[in-house]
Amino acid sequence: MLYARTRGMAVWAVTLAGTALVAWWCAEWLIDTSRFGGAAGRVPVVSMAPLLAAAAVVGSLHVHGREIEETAARRQWLWRAGQIVLGTAVSAAVLAATVLLDAAQFGAVAMARNVIGCVGLAALASVLLGARLSWLPLMLYATTVYLSAPRQAQGATIAWAWPTQPGPEPAAWAAAIALFLVGSAACSWLGPRAPLGDE
């Protein structure tokens, strides 16, 4: 319980619940509005909701009592790894449940993939910027991809534009999983950078 109290676990849970409700409402509205083209109209939801979930997962790694953590007689990297994996799994499952209709296109499959990739990117950023600012590079990347990626991506474009690709796209999955593995490993082993005042 001390581990959960020294981090923002309650904030993560509240953020996830709020994000899921907003994502569900927006996805339903977009799919019911004819001018957005059905399931493909959910691209903004499938691209941006994972960003909020990832910011909450990695943001919860911020330690509110660093001196307590440094005196703990346990391997911190294992606890961080468990928190990242568990937070990612729960976030992916909850957000995927908000877009079950036509799940293969821009639905549950794409949502789960994007949560995995976004958490990896945010975890990697936290090593350089800290847990509280880890959302910033993720926001810049996701927004840039959403605004600039072609809607009919091919070849290498699929890999860098993974947040806007349909669910079953293998190259998009490979990019998201690679980001997750690298980001979660780096963050678990090194930990998020301490805020400037704590260094």
N, C-alpha and C positions, 0 to 999 in steps of 0.2 A: 504493500500500500504506500510506503514511503516513496517508492519509485514513481508511482502514478501522481502522488501529490507534489513532487518536485518538478513535474512537467505539466504542460497544458492539456492533459487528457480530457478533462471536462469540456474545454473549449473545442477540442477536436470533435467530440461527440455532438455538441450543439451545432457546430459548423457543418458537419456531415448531414445532420438531420435537416437543417435549413436548406442546404444545397440540393438535397434530394427532393424536397418539396417544390422548390423553384424549378428544378430541372424537369420534374414530372409535369408541372403545369405548363411550362414553356414548350416541352416536346408535344404535349397533347394539342396545344393551341396551334403550333406550327404544322402539325400533320393534318389538322382539321381545316386549315386555311388553304384554299385551292391555289392561291397565287404563289405559294412556296414549294409546290411540287411534291407533295406527299412525304415519304420517308427521307428523301434527300434534303428536305427543308430543315431537318433536325441537326444539320452539320454544326450550327452555332452552339447548340446544347451539348452535343457529343464532344466538341472541341474545348468549350470553356468550363463546363461543370467539373471535369477532372482536374482542371487547373486549381479550382478552389479546394477540392478534396486533397490534392497533393500539398498545397500550401498548409492545410490544417495538419496533415500527417507529419510532414517534416517540421512544421512550426512547433509541434508538440515535443520535439526533441530538445527544445530550449530548456536549459536547466535553471530553475529558480533558486537553487541552493548549490552552487558549484562546489563549495567547500565540503558539503555533505557527500556529494558524489565522489570526490577525491579521496575520502576516508573509507569508502565502502569496500568491503572485503569480497568483491565479486568482479567477474570480468565484465566490464562495462560494454565492450564491443558486442558481446553476445546479447545483452539486454537491448542495446540499440538495434541490432539486426532483427531481433524478435519483434520489437515495436514497429519497425519499418514494414516487415513482412505481414504482420497481423493487421496493421493499419491499412496497408494496401489491399489485402484480401477483403477486409470488411468494407472498405470504401468502394472497391470494384463491384462487390456483390450488391451493395445497397444502391449504387447509382445505375448499375445494369438493370436492376428491377424497375427503374423509372422509364425505360424505353424498350419494353418487351415486344411491342407490336413491330413486325417486320425486323426481327432482331438481327438478322444477318447483314442487312444493308447498312444503315446508319442507326443501329439500335444497340442492343445489349452487348454484342460482340465488340463493336467499335468503342463503346463506352468503357468496357473492361480493359481493352488494350490501351486506351488513352490514359486511364488512371495509372496503369503500370508504368507507362513511359513517362508521364508527368511526375510521378513520385521519384523515379530514377533521376530525372533532370533536376528536380528540386533538391534531392539529397546530395547530388554532386555540387550544386551551387552552394549548399549550406556549408560545405567544407571550406569554401573561399570567403563567403559573405556572412555566415552565421545562419542559424535556423530561422530567425525572425525576418531576414531579408531574402531567404531562398526563393520566394515567390517572384522576385523581380526579374531575373533572367528568364524564368519560365513564362511569365506574362509577356515579355518582349518577344520571345520565340514563338509562342502560340499565336499571338496577335499578328506577327509578321507572316507566319505560315498561312493563317486564315485569310489574310488580305491579299497575299501574293501568289499562293499556290494555284496552278491551273486546276480546274474542276475535273478534267480528264487527264490525270497525271499518268506518265509512262516512264519506264526505265528507272534511272537513279532518282528522279523527282519523287517517286513513291516513298523512298527511304527518308528523305529530309522533310517531306510533307506528310508524314505518318498521321498527325492528328486529324487531318481532313480526309482520310481515305476510308473507303467502305470496310466493314468489319473483317471479311475473310482474306484481305490482301496480305500475302505472305511477307513481302518486303517491308510493309508497315509493321507487322508483328515482329519481324527480326530486329528492326530499328528500336522499337519500344522495349523489347526484352533486353537487348544489348545495353540500352540506357539504364534500365532498372538494375541489371547486374553490376555494371560499373559504378553507378551512383550509390546504390545501397552498400556495396562492398567498401567504397571509399568512406562513406559517412559512418558506417558501422565501426570500421577500424580506426579512423582518425577522429571521428566525432565532429559535430558542427563547430565552426570557429566561435570562440567566445566573443561576446559583445566588447566593443572597444574599452568600455569602462572597467571590464572584468579582467582584462589581459594584464 
